[in-house]
Amino acid sequence: MDGVVEGEQGLAALRKTACHDLARLNYPPANWVPERAGPDGKRVLDVLVVGAGMCGQTVGYGLLREGIGNIRVIERETHGREGPWNTTARMPILRSPKHLTGPDLGVPSLTFRAWYEAQHGLDGWEKLYKIARLDWLRYLLWVREVVGLKVENGVALLKLEPSGDLLRATLSTGEAVHARKVVMANGRDGSGGFRWPSFPSFDPADPARHGRVFHTLEDIDFTRFAGKRVGILGVLATAIDNACTALEAGAREAICYARRPHLPQVNKSKGVSFPGFQRGQGVLDDDWRWKIYTYMLAAGSPPPHESVLRGQKLKGFSFRFAEPWTDVAVDKDGVTVTTTKGTERFDVVLFGTGFDIDMGRVKELAAFTTNIKLWADVRSPAEVKADAEAARYPYLGPGFELLEKVPNRTPELANIHLFNWGSILSQGALAGDIPGLHVGATRLVQALSHDLFRADIERHVQNMHAVEDPELAPTDYFVPRDKRAGTL
C-alpha cells in the first residue's frame, strides 16, 4: 500500500514539474489561424484528427504546441481502449526498447522514463527490462491529461466528402462538421482492414464463423477457449501471442502453422531505426523508396524472442513448419483445416494473417477512393506484378497527404493526411511504431502548419499591416498613426 501511495505522490510531483516545463515553453501558444465560417454558418475546424491512440494523441498535442488550437480529436473507442493496448495487443511487454521516446515530443518530464521513475525510482528504472503493455497505455493517458488534450471518446468518423474547398465529415453522433484538414490516425488497419486468407470453403462474412473462426486482431474472449484445441494460421508475433493467451486462458492445445520451413531470424527494421533513416527516407526518390520497402516487406519480421520463449514454456504449444493450409471448413461442432500434409480438427481457429493495405476498403473515404494515387501508378507493370502488395500502398506527398491519380478531379484529397501504417512505403515507419513517432508527428504537424499559413497568407499580411501596438507610446516621441511617414 505504501508503494502505491508513494507512486501517486511521485506522479503528482512529476505532473507539477511537467506543467511547469510546458509553461516555460509557452505551451500552448495562442491560436494564430484565422477563423473561417463553413456553408452551415458554423466555424470551420482547422484540423479534425480521427483516432486518439498513440499517433492521433501525439499529433493533437503537436498541433496545440504549434498554436493550432481549433481542432477536434475523435476516438471511436471508450476511454482506456484507445489503440490496441487494452484490446487486441496480447503481449505482456512491448517489443520496443524501454528508452525510446515519442509521445513526449522532446519534453523530458513527459517521457515514459520520467513517468516510471516518478513511481519506482531510478533503481526501479534500471531494473526494468521492457515496458509492460498496460503501463504504456496508462502512460499515454497520463500524457494526454497533462498536456490538456481533449478527446471525444465514443465518436467515429463515418464518411468524408468534398464540400467546396473544405471537407465535410459525418460523425457517428449524427453531427456533420466542416474541416480544412483531416488526419487519419486510425490505426494499423486504417488503410484497409483485416487480411482474411482465401479458402474454398471459408467466407469471413458467413455468420457461421462467429465463435469458431477469429482474426487475431479482433476483440476475443479467450476464456471461452478453456479446454479447447486451437489452430492458428501464422507464426509471427501476433499469432504466437494469441496462441499463448489462449493457453494461459485454459486452452488444451494451440498449434501455429507456417508455409515457411522455419521462423524468420533477423528483424530488418532494426537496420532502419535511426534518425538519419527516419528523417531521410521520405525525401528519397521513388526508386530508392520502392527498393527499400519491397525488400522490407519481403523480409518480414521475426517474432520477438520473448514471445517464442513464452510459448515454449506453455504446455500444449507447438509449431508446424512447411505446412500451409489449403482449406478451412466451419461446422456446428468445430473447424476442419486441410493442410498440404492432411486434415486437422480444431474447436477454434485463429487467423494471424495481419492486415491489408487496400484504400478501396476504407469506407470513410469512399467519395475519393477511385482517385487516390497508389504506388502502382508510379511503378512499371513488371514491378507491380512482382510486388503486388507494395503496389497497393497509397503514394503520399511530403506531408503525409493523399495525392490525386487524375489531377484536379478531387483536389480536396491533399487535405486528407494519412498518419497510419499505409504511409510506410512513402514515409517510412513513422506512423505506428514508437521509434519513428517523434519524427513522423513533427513532420506532419509542420506540414499542416505550413499549409494553413499559406492558405491564409493574404489575411496574415493584412493583419501585419494592421498591427497597432506603438512601442513609443509612453514617450515624447510617439507619433499617431495618421501622421507617420513611411510604413503605417
C-alpha positions as CSV (number, residue, x, y, z in Angstrom):
1,M,0.0,0.0,0.0
2,D,2.8,2.4,0.9
3,G,4.3,1.8,-2.6
4,V,1.0,2.8,-4.2
5,V,0.8,6.0,-2.1
6,E,4.5,6.8,-2.9
7,G,3.8,6.2,-6.6
8,E,0.8,8.5,-6.6
9,Q,2.8,11.2,-4.8
10,G,5.6,10.8,-7.3
11,L,3.2,11.2,-10.2
12,A,1.6,14.3,-8.6
13,A,5.1,15.8,-8.3
14,L,6.0,14.9,-11.8
15,R,2.8,16.4,-13.1
16,K,3.6,19.7,-11.4
17,T,7.1,19.6,-13.0
18,A,5.7,18.8,-16.4
19,C,3.2,21.6,-16.3
20,H,6.0,24.0,-15.3
21,D,8.1,22.8,-18.2
22,L,5.3,23.3,-20.6
23,A,4.7,26.8,-19.2
24,R,8.4,27.5,-19.8
25,L,7.9,26.5,-23.4
26,N,4.9,28.9,-23.6
27,Y,2.5,25.9,-24.1
28,P,0.0,26.3,-25.5
29,P,0.7,29.4,-27.6
30,A,-2.2,31.5,-28.8
31,N,-4.1,30.2,-31.8
32,W,-2.9,32.0,-34.9
33,V,-5.1,30.5,-37.6
34,P,-7.8,33.0,-38.8
35,E,-11.4,31.8,-38.3
36,R,-13.5,30.7,-41.2
37,A,-17.2,30.1,-41.5
38,G,-18.5,27.0,-43.3
39,P,-21.5,26.7,-45.6
40,D,-23.6,25.9,-42.5
41,G,-22.5,29.2,-40.9
42,K,-20.5,27.4,-38.2
43,R,-16.9,27.9,-37.5
44,V,-14.8,25.5,-39.7
45,L,-12.4,23.2,-37.8
46,D,-8.8,23.8,-38.8
47,V,-7.9,20.1,-38.2
48,L,-10.0,17.1,-37.4
49,V,-7.9,14.2,-36.0
50,V,-9.5,10.8,-36.4
51,G,-8.2,8.4,-33.8
52,A,-6.7,9.1,-30.3
53,G,-4.3,6.2,-30.0
54,M,-0.6,6.8,-29.7
55,C,-0.4,8.5,-33.2
56,G,-3.5,10.6,-33.0
57,Q,-2.8,11.8,-29.5
58,T,0.7,12.9,-30.3
59,V,-0.5,14.8,-33.4
60,G,-3.2,16.5,-31.4
61,Y,-0.6,17.5,-28.7
62,G,1.8,18.7,-31.5
63,L,-0.9,20.9,-33.1
64,L,-1.5,22.6,-29.7
65,R,2.2,23.2,-29.4
66,E,2.2,24.8,-32.8
67,G,-0.6,27.2,-31.9
68,I,-3.3,25.4,-33.9
69,G,-5.9,25.1,-31.3
70,N,-9.1,24.9,-33.3
71,I,-9.1,21.2,-33.6
72,R,-11.1,18.2,-32.6
73,V,-9.7,14.7,-31.8
74,I,-12.3,12.0,-32.0
75,E,-11.9,8.3,-31.0
76,R,-14.5,5.6,-31.7
77,E,-13.5,3.6,-28.6
78,T,-14.2,4.4,-24.9
79,H,-11.7,5.9,-22.6
80,G,-8.9,3.4,-21.9
81,R,-9.4,1.4,-25.1
82,E,-7.6,3.8,-27.5
83,G,-5.2,1.9,-29.7
84,P,-4.5,-1.8,-29.3
85,W,-3.0,-1.8,-25.8
86,N,-6.1,-2.8,-23.9
87,T,-7.8,-4.7,-26.7
88,T,-6.1,-6.6,-29.4
89,A,-2.4,-6.4,-28.2
90,R,-1.8,-9.6,-26.3
91,M,1.9,-9.5,-25.5
92,P,2.8,-8.9,-21.8
93,I,5.6,-6.4,-22.7
94,L,6.3,-4.0,-25.6
95,R,8.7,-5.1,-28.3
96,S,10.4,-1.7,-28.4
97,P,13.3,-0.9,-26.0
98,K,12.3,1.0,-22.9
99,H,14.4,4.1,-23.6
100,L,12.5,5.2,-26.7
101,T,10.7,8.5,-26.7
102,G,7.9,9.9,-28.9
103,P,4.7,10.9,-27.2
104,D,6.6,13.5,-25.2
105,L,7.7,15.5,-28.3
106,G,11.0,16.3,-26.6
107,V,9.8,17.4,-23.2
108,P,11.9,15.3,-20.7
109,S,9.3,15.4,-17.9
110,L,6.7,13.8,-20.3
111,T,8.9,10.8,-21.2
112,F,8.0,7.3,-20.2
113,R,11.2,7.1,-18.2
114,A,10.1,10.2,-16.2
115,W,6.7,8.7,-15.6
116,Y,8.1,5.3,-14.5
117,E,10.9,6.8,-12.3
118,A,8.3,9.0,-10.5
119,Q,6.6,5.8,-9.3
120,H,9.5,3.4,-9.0
121,G,12.7,5.5,-8.6
122,L,15.9,5.3,-10.6
123,D,16.6,1.9,-9.2
124,G,13.3,0.7,-10.5
125,W,14.1,2.1,-13.9
126,E,17.4,0.4,-14.0
127,K,15.8,-3.0,-13.1
128,L,13.1,-2.6,-15.7
129,Y,13.6,-4.9,-18.7
130,K,10.9,-3.7,-21.1
131,I,7.7,-1.7,-20.8
132,A,4.6,-3.6,-19.6
133,R,1.9,-3.2,-22.3
134,L,-0.7,-1.7,-19.9
135,D,1.8,0.6,-18.3
136,W,2.3,2.1,-21.8
137,L,-1.4,2.7,-22.1
138,R,-1.5,4.3,-18.6
139,Y,1.4,6.4,-19.5
140,L,-0.2,7.6,-22.8
141,L,-3.4,8.6,-20.9
142,W,-1.3,10.4,-18.3
143,V,0.5,12.5,-21.1
144,R,-2.9,13.3,-22.6
145,E,-4.2,14.6,-19.3
146,V,-1.1,16.6,-18.5
147,V,-1.0,18.4,-21.9
148,G,-4.7,19.1,-21.7
149,L,-5.6,17.4,-25.0
150,K,-9.4,17.0,-25.2
151,V,-10.5,13.7,-26.8
152,E,-14.1,12.9,-27.7
153,N,-14.4,9.2,-26.9
154,G,-17.2,7.1,-28.5
155,V,-17.2,9.2,-31.6
156,A,-16.4,7.7,-35.0
157,L,-16.0,9.1,-38.5
158,L,-18.5,7.6,-40.9
159,K,-17.6,9.4,-44.1
160,L,-15.6,12.3,-45.6
161,E,-16.9,14.2,-48.6
162,P,-15.7,17.3,-50.5
163,S,-17.6,20.5,-49.7
164,G,-16.2,23.3,-51.8
165,D,-12.6,23.7,-50.7
166,L,-13.4,22.0,-47.4
167,L,-14.0,18.5,-46.2
168,R,-17.4,17.6,-44.7
169,A,-17.2,14.9,-42.0
170,T,-20.2,12.9,-40.9
171,L,-19.8,11.6,-37.4
172,S,-21.4,8.7,-35.6
173,T,-23.2,11.2,-33.4
174,G,-25.2,12.4,-36.4
175,E,-23.3,15.6,-36.5
176,A,-21.7,16.9,-39.7
177,V,-18.7,19.2,-39.3
178,H,-16.6,21.0,-41.9
179,A,-12.8,20.9,-41.6
180,R,-9.9,22.3,-43.6
181,K,-7.6,19.4,-42.8
182,V,-8.3,15.8,-41.7
183,V,-5.7,13.5,-40.2
184,M,-6.5,9.8,-40.4
185,A,-4.7,8.4,-37.4
186,N,-6.9,5.4,-37.2
187,G,-4.6,2.5,-36.5
188,R,-2.7,-0.2,-38.3
189,D,-5.8,-1.4,-40.1
190,G,-6.8,2.2,-41.1
191,S,-5.6,1.8,-44.7
192,G,-7.5,-1.4,-45.4
193,G,-8.6,-3.9,-42.8
194,F,-8.0,-7.4,-41.6
195,R,-6.3,-9.7,-44.1
196,W,-8.5,-12.8,-44.5
197,P,-6.9,-15.6,-46.4
198,S,-8.9,-17.2,-49.3
199,F,-10.0,-20.8,-48.9
200,P,-12.6,-22.7,-51.0
201,S,-14.9,-23.4,-48.0
202,F,-14.5,-20.3,-46.0
203,D,-16.2,-16.9,-46.1
204,P,-15.3,-14.4,-43.4
205,A,-18.7,-12.8,-43.9
206,D,-20.5,-16.0,-43.1
207,P,-22.2,-15.7,-39.7
208,A,-21.4,-19.4,-39.1
209,R,-17.7,-18.5,-38.4
210,H,-18.6,-16.5,-35.3
211,G,-17.4,-18.3,-32.2
212,R,-15.3,-20.7,-34.3
213,V,-13.0,-18.6,-36.5
214,F,-11.4,-15.3,-35.5
215,H,-8.9,-12.9,-36.8
216,T,-6.1,-12.3,-34.2
217,L,-6.8,-8.6,-34.4
218,E,-10.4,-9.0,-33.3
219,D,-11.6,-8.4,-29.8
220,I,-11.7,-12.0,-28.4
221,D,-12.9,-13.5,-25.1
222,F,-10.2,-16.1,-24.6
223,T,-11.9,-17.6,-21.5
224,R,-14.3,-19.3,-24.0
225,F,-11.3,-21.4,-25.2
226,A,-10.8,-23.3,-21.9
227,G,-10.3,-27.0,-22.7
228,K,-10.4,-26.3,-26.5
229,R,-8.0,-27.3,-29.2
230,V,-6.9,-24.1,-31.2
231,G,-5.3,-23.9,-34.6
232,I,-3.5,-20.7,-35.6
233,L,-2.5,-19.7,-39.1
234,G,0.7,-17.8,-38.7
235,V,3.9,-17.9,-36.7
236,L,4.8,-14.2,-36.3
237,A,4.4,-12.1,-33.2
238,T,0.6,-11.6,-33.2
239,A,-0.1,-15.3,-33.9
240,I,2.2,-16.5,-31.2
241,D,0.9,-14.0,-28.6
242,N,-2.7,-15.1,-29.4
243,A,-1.7,-18.8,-29.1
244,C,-0.1,-18.1,-25.7
245,T,-3.1,-16.0,-24.5
246,A,-5.4,-18.9,-25.4
247,L,-3.3,-21.4,-23.5
248,E,-3.0,-19.1,-20.5
249,A,-6.8,-18.9,-20.5
250,G,-7.0,-22.7,-20.3
251,A,-6.9,-23.9,-23.9
252,R,-5.8,-27.5,-24.2
253,E,-3.6,-27.1,-27.2
254,A,-2.5,-24.3,-29.6
255,I,-0.7,-25.0,-32.8
256,C,0.8,-22.3,-35.0
257,Y,1.2,-23.2,-38.7
258,A,3.6,-21.7,-41.3
259,R,4.3,-22.1,-45.0
260,R,7.9,-21.4,-44.5
261,P,10.3,-24.1,-43.1
262,H,11.5,-22.0,-40.1
263,L,10.9,-18.8,-38.3
264,P,12.4,-15.6,-39.8
265,Q,15.6,-14.9,-37.9
266,V,16.5,-11.2,-38.3
267,N,14.5,-8.1,-37.6
268,K,15.5,-5.9,-40.5
269,S,13.6,-3.0,-39.1
270,K,16.4,-2.5,-36.6
271,G,18.6,-1.5,-39.5
272,V,16.4,1.5,-40.3
273,S,15.6,2.7,-36.8
274,F,18.0,5.7,-36.5
275,P,17.3,9.4,-37.1
276,G,19.1,9.6,-40.5
277,F,16.9,6.9,-41.9
278,Q,13.7,8.1,-40.2
279,R,14.2,11.6,-41.4
280,G,15.7,10.7,-44.8
281,Q,13.5,8.0,-46.4
282,G,10.6,10.3,-47.1
283,V,12.8,12.7,-49.2
284,L,14.5,9.9,-51.3
285,D,13.4,9.4,-54.9
286,D,10.8,6.8,-55.8
287,D,13.3,4.2,-56.9
288,W,15.1,4.2,-53.5
289,R,11.9,4.1,-51.5
290,W,10.5,1.3,-53.6
291,K,13.7,-0.7,-53.3
292,I,13.9,-0.3,-49.6
293,Y,10.4,-1.3,-48.6
294,T,9.8,-4.0,-51.1
295,Y,12.8,-5.6,-49.5
296,M,11.5,-4.9,-46.0
297,L,8.1,-6.3,-46.8
298,A,9.6,-9.5,-48.4
299,A,12.0,-10.0,-45.5
300,G,9.2,-9.9,-42.8
301,S,9.9,-9.5,-39.1
302,P,10.6,-12.5,-36.8
303,P,8.6,-12.8,-33.6
304,P,10.4,-11.3,-30.6
305,H,12.4,-13.9,-28.7
306,E,10.3,-13.1,-25.6
307,S,7.1,-14.3,-27.5
308,V,8.8,-17.5,-28.6
309,L,10.1,-18.2,-25.1
310,R,6.7,-17.5,-23.7
311,G,5.2,-20.2,-26.0
312,Q,8.0,-22.7,-25.3
313,K,7.2,-22.6,-21.6
314,L,3.5,-23.4,-22.1
315,K,2.2,-27.0,-22.3
316,G,0.2,-27.6,-25.5
317,F,2.1,-25.0,-27.6
318,S,3.8,-26.1,-30.8
319,F,4.8,-25.0,-34.3
320,R,4.1,-26.8,-37.6
321,F,6.5,-25.5,-40.3
322,A,6.3,-26.1,-44.0
323,E,2.6,-27.0,-43.7
324,P,0.4,-24.4,-45.4
325,W,-3.3,-24.6,-45.2
326,T,-5.4,-25.3,-48.3
327,D,-8.9,-25.2,-46.9
328,V,-10.9,-24.2,-43.8
329,A,-14.4,-25.5,-43.3
330,V,-16.6,-24.5,-40.3
331,D,-19.4,-26.6,-38.9
332,K,-21.5,-26.6,-35.8
333,D,-19.0,-28.7,-33.8
334,G,-15.8,-27.1,-34.9
335,V,-13.4,-26.4,-37.8
336,T,-11.7,-28.8,-40.2
337,V,-8.4,-27.5,-41.5
338,T,-6.9,-29.1,-44.6
339,T,-3.2,-28.7,-45.0
340,T,-0.7,-30.0,-47.5
341,K,0.0,-32.9,-45.1
342,G,-3.5,-33.9,-44.1
343,T,-6.5,-32.7,-42.1
344,E,-6.9,-31.5,-38.5
345,R,-9.9,-30.9,-36.4
346,F,-10.0,-27.8,-34.1
347,D,-12.6,-26.3,-31.8
348,V,-11.4,-22.8,-32.7
349,V,-9.2,-21.4,-35.5
350,L,-7.4,-18.0,-35.4
351,F,-6.0,-16.2,-38.5
352,G,-2.8,-14.5,-37.6
353,T,-2.5,-13.0,-41.1
354,G,-2.2,-9.3,-40.4
355,F,-3.9,-6.6,-42.3
356,D,-4.3,-5.5,-45.9
357,I,-3.4,-2.2,-47.5
358,D,-6.3,-1.5,-49.7
359,M,-7.7,2.0,-49.8
360,G,-10.8,0.7,-51.5
361,R,-11.8,-0.9,-48.2
362,V,-11.6,2.4,-46.3
363,K,-15.3,3.2,-46.2
364,E,-14.8,6.7,-44.7
365,L,-13.0,7.7,-47.9
366,A,-15.4,6.1,-50.4
367,A,-16.0,9.5,-52.1
368,F,-12.3,9.7,-53.0
369,T,-11.2,6.1,-53.4
370,T,-11.1,5.8,-57.2
371,N,-8.8,8.8,-57.5
372,I,-6.3,8.1,-54.7
373,K,-2.8,7.7,-56.2
374,L,-1.1,4.4,-55.4
375,W,2.4,3.2,-55.8
376,A,1.1,1.1,-58.6
377,D,0.6,4.3,-60.5
378,V,4.3,5.3,-60.4
379,R,5.9,1.9,-61.0
380,S,6.3,-0.3,-64.1
381,P,3.8,-3.1,-64.8
382,A,6.6,-5.6,-64.2
383,E,7.4,-4.1,-60.8
384,V,3.7,-4.0,-59.8
385,K,3.3,-7.7,-60.8
386,A,6.4,-8.7,-58.8
387,D,5.4,-6.8,-55.7
388,A,1.6,-6.6,-55.8
389,E,1.3,-5.9,-52.0
390,A,3.7,-2.9,-52.1
391,A,1.9,-1.6,-55.2
392,R,-1.3,-1.2,-53.2
393,Y,0.2,1.3,-50.8
394,P,-1.0,4.9,-51.2
395,Y,1.5,7.2,-52.8
396,L,1.7,10.2,-50.3
397,G,3.1,13.7,-50.5
398,P,5.8,15.1,-48.2
399,G,3.2,16.0,-45.5
400,F,1.5,12.5,-45.5
401,E,-1.2,13.9,-47.8
402,L,-3.1,11.8,-50.2
403,L,-2.5,12.7,-53.8
404,E,-4.7,12.5,-56.9
405,K,-4.4,9.9,-59.5
406,V,-6.0,12.2,-62.0
407,P,-5.1,15.8,-61.3
408,N,-7.9,18.3,-60.4
409,R,-10.6,15.6,-60.2
410,T,-10.7,15.6,-56.4
411,P,-8.3,18.4,-55.3
412,E,-9.6,18.1,-51.7
413,L,-7.6,14.9,-51.3
414,A,-4.5,16.9,-50.5
415,N,-6.3,18.0,-47.3
416,I,-6.5,14.4,-46.0
417,H,-3.3,13.3,-44.3
418,L,-2.8,9.6,-43.7
419,F,-1.0,9.0,-40.4
420,N,-1.3,5.3,-40.2
421,W,0.5,2.2,-41.4
422,G,-0.5,2.9,-45.0
423,S,2.1,5.7,-45.0
424,I,5.1,3.4,-44.6
425,L,6.2,3.0,-48.2
426,S,6.1,6.7,-48.8
427,Q,7.4,8.0,-45.5
428,G,9.0,5.0,-43.6
429,A,7.8,3.6,-40.3
430,L,6.8,6.9,-38.8
431,A,3.1,6.3,-38.0
432,G,2.5,3.3,-35.9
433,D,5.9,2.3,-34.4
434,I,7.3,4.0,-31.4
435,P,10.8,4.6,-32.8
436,G,9.7,6.9,-35.6
437,L,6.7,8.6,-33.9
438,H,8.5,11.8,-32.9
439,V,9.9,12.3,-36.5
440,G,6.5,11.5,-38.1
441,A,4.3,13.6,-35.8
442,T,6.6,16.6,-36.1
443,R,6.8,16.3,-39.8
444,L,3.0,16.0,-40.1
445,V,2.3,18.9,-37.8
446,Q,4.7,21.2,-39.6
447,A,3.1,20.3,-42.9
448,L,-0.3,21.1,-41.6
449,S,1.0,24.4,-40.2
450,H,2.7,25.4,-43.5
451,D,-0.5,24.6,-45.5
452,L,-2.8,26.5,-43.2
453,F,-0.4,29.5,-43.2
454,R,-0.1,29.6,-47.0
455,A,-3.8,29.3,-47.5
456,D,-4.4,32.5,-45.4
457,I,-1.3,34.5,-46.4
458,E,-3.3,37.5,-47.6
459,R,-5.1,37.8,-44.3
460,H,-1.8,37.4,-42.4
461,V,-0.2,40.2,-44.4
462,Q,-3.3,42.4,-43.9
463,N,-3.0,41.7,-40.1
464,M,0.7,42.5,-40.3
465,H,-0.1,45.9,-41.8
466,A,-2.9,46.5,-39.3
467,V,-0.8,45.8,-36.2
468,E,-1.0,48.8,-33.9
469,D,0.9,48.4,-30.7
470,P,3.2,51.5,-30.7
471,E,6.5,50.9,-29.0
472,L,7.0,54.6,-28.3
473,A,3.5,55.4,-27.0
474,P,4.6,56.3,-23.4
475,T,7.4,58.7,-24.7
476,D,7.5,62.3,-26.1
477,Y,8.5,60.8,-29.4
478,F,5.2,59.0,-30.1
479,V,3.6,59.9,-33.4
480,P,-0.1,59.0,-34.1
481,R,-0.7,56.5,-36.9
482,D,-2.3,59.1,-39.3
483,K,0.8,61.4,-39.0
484,R,3.6,58.9,-39.6
485,A,5.8,58.9,-42.6
486,G,6.7,55.6,-44.3
487,T,5.0,52.3,-43.2
488,L,2.0,52.7,-41.1
